[in-house]
Amino acid sequence: MQELALHLAVVIAGRGAREKATRLLERYDFLARVLQAPETELRALGLGPAQARRLVSLAAVLKGLSRVTTNGRAVVRTAQDVYERFSCELRGLEREVFISVLLDGKNHVIREERVSVGSLTSSIVHPREVFSMAIRERADGVVFVHNHPSGDPTPSLEDLEITRRLVDVGRLVGIRVLDHIVIGEGEFASFHERGLLDPS
């Protein structure tokens, strides 16, 4: 356990990292369980905000690697996959950031493209910008993801309207809009899971 605690301390870094790493391993027994712990629980066990975020980020990276196929390309199967990939990147931002994830016919990621950075409460998205890249990359499908700086992932009226427009344009150019994920603070909303779009 001592050697593993040393490696974990390197990730945690900062004040008391070795002692905190040892405490976590004693609490959870296995490293996998440490990496499954939510940030709030890590904080309650004595980690500082940055230390807890580093562990959560490491867990997200490892989960992402587990979804990489033999050809080295990530695959998107669920809304949870998208949330885990982008939650650390988008959480805590002061402005909305809109990202387009381009997929092939087997849901392998072709490219991730930051489409726009908006204001405190909205992002400005033009369908031509989204689909020009998708057409150029010969994508079969696309998943959209953006954050809500308020922390509440509930889709706004503007979110609903822009998504409707994007779905309509996608149908015209033959590219399926598979989902739109809104990321909040520790939670997300999936348009597909809520029945707010029809990707057929």
C-alpha positions as CSV (number, residue, x, y, z in Angstrom):
1,M,0.0,0.0,0.0
2,Q,2.9,2.4,0.7
3,E,4.1,2.3,-2.9
4,L,0.6,2.9,-4.2
5,A,0.1,5.7,-1.7
6,L,3.3,7.4,-3.1
7,H,1.9,7.3,-6.7
8,L,-1.4,8.6,-5.6
9,A,0.2,11.4,-3.6
10,V,1.9,12.5,-6.8
11,V,-1.6,13.0,-8.4
12,I,-3.0,14.7,-5.3
13,A,0.0,16.9,-4.9
14,G,0.0,19.9,-2.5
15,R,0.1,20.0,1.3
16,G,-0.1,16.7,3.1
17,A,-0.5,14.7,-0.1
18,R,1.2,11.6,1.2
19,E,-0.9,11.4,4.4
20,K,-4.1,12.1,2.4
21,A,-3.3,9.4,-0.1
22,T,-2.7,6.9,2.6
23,R,-6.0,7.9,4.3
24,L,-7.9,7.5,1.1
25,L,-6.5,4.0,0.5
26,E,-7.3,3.0,4.0
27,R,-10.8,4.3,3.7
28,Y,-11.6,2.7,0.3
29,D,-9.2,-0.3,0.3
30,F,-8.7,-0.2,-3.5
31,L,-7.5,2.6,-5.9
32,A,-10.5,1.9,-8.1
33,R,-12.9,2.8,-5.3
34,V,-10.9,6.0,-4.6
35,L,-11.4,7.0,-8.2
36,Q,-15.1,6.3,-8.0
37,A,-15.6,8.7,-5.0
38,P,-17.5,11.9,-5.8
39,E,-15.7,15.2,-5.3
40,T,-17.8,16.2,-2.4
41,E,-16.8,13.0,-0.5
42,L,-13.2,13.6,-1.3
43,R,-13.4,17.1,0.1
44,A,-15.1,15.8,3.3
45,L,-12.2,13.4,3.8
46,G,-9.7,16.3,3.9
47,L,-8.7,17.0,0.3
48,G,-8.5,20.6,-0.8
49,P,-10.6,21.8,-3.8
50,A,-7.7,21.5,-6.3
51,Q,-6.6,18.1,-4.9
52,A,-10.1,16.7,-5.2
53,R,-10.5,18.0,-8.7
54,R,-7.2,16.4,-9.8
55,L,-8.5,13.0,-8.6
56,V,-11.9,13.5,-10.3
57,S,-10.1,14.5,-13.5
58,L,-7.8,11.5,-13.4
59,A,-10.9,9.3,-13.0
60,A,-12.5,10.9,-16.0
61,V,-9.4,10.4,-18.1
62,L,-9.2,6.7,-17.2
63,K,-12.9,6.2,-18.0
64,G,-12.2,7.8,-21.3
65,L,-9.3,5.4,-22.0
66,S,-11.6,2.5,-21.2
67,R,-13.8,3.6,-24.1
68,V,-11.0,3.9,-26.6
69,T,-11.2,1.1,-29.3
70,T,-8.3,-0.8,-30.7
71,N,-7.9,1.8,-33.5
72,G,-7.3,4.4,-30.8
73,R,-10.6,6.3,-31.3
74,A,-13.0,7.0,-28.5
75,V,-16.5,5.7,-28.9
76,V,-19.7,7.4,-27.6
77,R,-22.4,5.0,-26.4
78,T,-24.4,7.0,-23.9
79,A,-25.1,10.6,-22.6
80,Q,-23.1,9.6,-19.5
81,D,-20.0,9.0,-21.7
82,V,-20.3,12.6,-23.0
83,Y,-20.8,14.0,-19.6
84,E,-17.8,12.2,-18.2
85,R,-15.7,13.4,-21.1
86,F,-16.6,17.1,-20.8
87,S,-17.7,17.7,-17.3
88,C,-14.2,18.6,-16.0
89,E,-13.5,20.8,-19.0
90,L,-16.8,22.8,-18.8
91,R,-17.6,22.8,-15.1
92,G,-17.1,26.1,-13.4
93,L,-16.8,28.3,-16.5
94,E,-18.3,31.7,-16.4
95,R,-19.5,31.6,-20.0
96,E,-21.4,29.1,-22.1
97,V,-19.2,27.0,-24.4
98,F,-20.8,25.0,-27.2
99,I,-19.0,21.9,-28.5
100,S,-19.8,19.6,-31.4
101,V,-18.7,16.0,-31.3
102,L,-18.6,14.4,-34.7
103,L,-19.1,10.7,-35.0
104,D,-18.9,8.0,-37.7
105,G,-21.5,5.4,-38.4
106,K,-20.2,3.3,-35.4
107,N,-20.2,6.2,-33.0
108,H,-16.4,6.5,-33.0
109,V,-15.3,10.1,-32.4
110,I,-14.0,11.7,-35.5
111,R,-13.4,15.2,-34.0
112,E,-14.4,17.4,-31.2
113,E,-14.9,21.0,-32.2
114,R,-15.5,24.1,-30.0
115,V,-18.1,25.9,-32.0
116,S,-18.6,29.0,-29.9
117,V,-18.1,30.8,-26.6
118,G,-21.1,32.8,-25.6
119,S,-22.2,35.2,-22.8
120,L,-22.9,34.5,-19.2
121,T,-26.3,33.0,-20.0
122,S,-26.3,32.0,-23.7
123,S,-24.1,30.7,-26.5
124,I,-24.3,31.9,-30.1
125,V,-24.5,28.9,-32.5
126,H,-25.0,29.1,-36.2
127,P,-26.0,25.8,-38.0
128,R,-23.7,26.6,-40.9
129,E,-20.7,26.6,-38.6
130,V,-21.7,23.3,-37.0
131,F,-22.5,21.4,-40.2
132,S,-19.8,22.8,-42.5
133,M,-17.3,21.0,-40.3
134,A,-19.5,17.8,-40.0
135,I,-19.8,17.7,-43.8
136,R,-16.1,18.3,-44.3
137,E,-15.3,15.4,-41.9
138,R,-17.9,13.2,-43.5
139,A,-19.6,12.6,-40.1
140,D,-22.6,10.3,-39.9
141,G,-23.8,11.8,-36.6
142,V,-23.2,14.6,-34.2
143,V,-23.7,15.1,-30.4
144,F,-23.8,18.7,-29.1
145,V,-22.7,19.6,-25.6
146,H,-22.6,22.9,-23.7
147,N,-22.5,24.1,-20.1
148,H,-24.7,26.2,-18.0
149,P,-22.6,28.5,-15.8
150,S,-25.5,28.7,-13.3
151,G,-25.0,25.0,-12.5
152,D,-28.6,24.1,-13.4
153,P,-28.6,21.8,-16.5
154,T,-32.3,22.3,-17.2
155,P,-32.6,23.2,-21.0
156,S,-33.6,26.8,-21.6
157,L,-36.1,27.9,-24.2
158,E,-33.1,29.1,-26.3
159,D,-31.5,25.6,-25.9
160,L,-34.7,24.0,-27.2
161,E,-35.0,26.4,-30.1
162,I,-31.4,26.1,-31.3
163,T,-31.5,22.3,-31.0
164,R,-34.7,22.2,-33.1
165,R,-33.0,24.2,-35.8
166,L,-29.9,22.0,-35.7
167,V,-32.0,18.8,-35.9
168,D,-33.8,20.3,-38.9
169,V,-30.6,21.3,-40.7
170,G,-29.1,17.9,-39.9
171,R,-32.0,16.1,-41.6
172,L,-31.5,18.3,-44.7
173,V,-27.8,17.5,-45.0
174,G,-28.2,13.8,-43.9
175,I,-26.3,14.0,-40.6
176,R,-28.1,12.7,-37.5
177,V,-28.3,14.8,-34.4
178,L,-28.0,12.0,-31.8
179,D,-28.2,14.1,-28.6
180,H,-27.6,17.5,-27.0
181,I,-26.1,17.3,-23.5
182,V,-26.3,20.3,-21.1
183,I,-23.7,20.1,-18.3
184,G,-24.4,21.7,-14.9
185,E,-22.7,21.4,-11.6
186,G,-22.3,17.7,-10.9
187,E,-25.3,16.7,-13.2
188,F,-26.4,16.9,-16.8
189,A,-29.5,16.9,-19.0
190,S,-29.8,14.8,-22.1
191,F,-32.2,15.9,-24.8
192,H,-32.4,12.4,-26.1
193,E,-33.2,10.8,-22.7
194,R,-35.8,13.5,-22.1
195,G,-37.5,12.9,-25.4
196,L,-36.7,16.4,-26.7
197,L,-35.4,15.4,-30.1
198,D,-35.9,12.7,-32.7
199,P,-32.6,11.7,-34.2
200,S,-34.2,9.4,-36.8
